[in-house]
């Protein structure tokens, strides 16, 4: 019987009968079938885009449609006559040509750029100093200062503008009263809103006061991620406070400073409520910035096509101002 099977070929286990991984009589196991590729990977690849889809749709509806509509209006002559007649009168690039050849537009644009630069520098410097102060204070004083910053940040812009109008009131303003008490008697009934520089000074103070909390609190949050041993090592090496900040803190928090400056330029350049509510761009339009100028032309003078063109040119100028920061941010991302 043994000789009868000596020349035959032994067949392996039937995969249809023996399950994968089962032990055979000779001690070996049946190899398992190769795993099928999971279909879950395809779904997870598109999951981030699906999560962003509601936000993208809302942005397109709330921002994209008004922007496109405003762009179309900027190519039209749209005034009360056209509104009453329900007519559309296209004039091509006429509105843009009128503004680009207007000295008033370029004076307003230069004023807006200078106004933005002065405010952003003051905001970043003062916010950085207060953020560093928060990092050095004890818990009680830090809580008190943080509470004051949050209250200043949370105050509505119209309410804040009203407060500043009271503070700098000609007859009963606290500022004039205080300066008069300090011996500066010429300021007793000084009208802060009758001159360009004094009006801009009040507007700048108001915008800086409302923007400092954002910079200070975010810088303090960033400083909490820096190890205390780094500051201790800098002190042991004899580094001054300025050198510690410039050579230790700033390089480590450089992305914070870039992104914060980026946001502050946008917020200050498009500031409308503070400028218009304080003095409506006066005196005689000398404190008008581009957003206020577009509003006055569009709704004040009812030249809606012209106002739309000014607003589109404002966006173009803002993008041009931010082009440098776009390049820096993209370079920083490539280095990561």
Protein Blocks (a to p, Z undefined) as FASTA:
>chain_A
ZZmmmmpccddddfklmcghiacfkopacddddddddfklmmmmmmmmmmmmmmmmmmmm
mmmmmmmmmmmmmmpccdfklmmnopacdehjmmmmmmmmpmklmmmmmmmmmmmmmmmm
mmmmmmmmmmmmmmmmcfklmmmmmmmmmmmmmpcfklmmmmmmmmmgfklgmklmmmmm
nopamlmmccfklcfklmmmmmmmmmmmmmmmmmmmmmmmmmmmpcfklmmmmmmnopaf
klmmmmmmmmmmmmmmmmmmmmmmmmmmmpmklmmmmnnopahhllccfklmmmmmmmmn
opaklmmmmmmmmmmmmmmmmmmmmmmmmmmmmmZZ
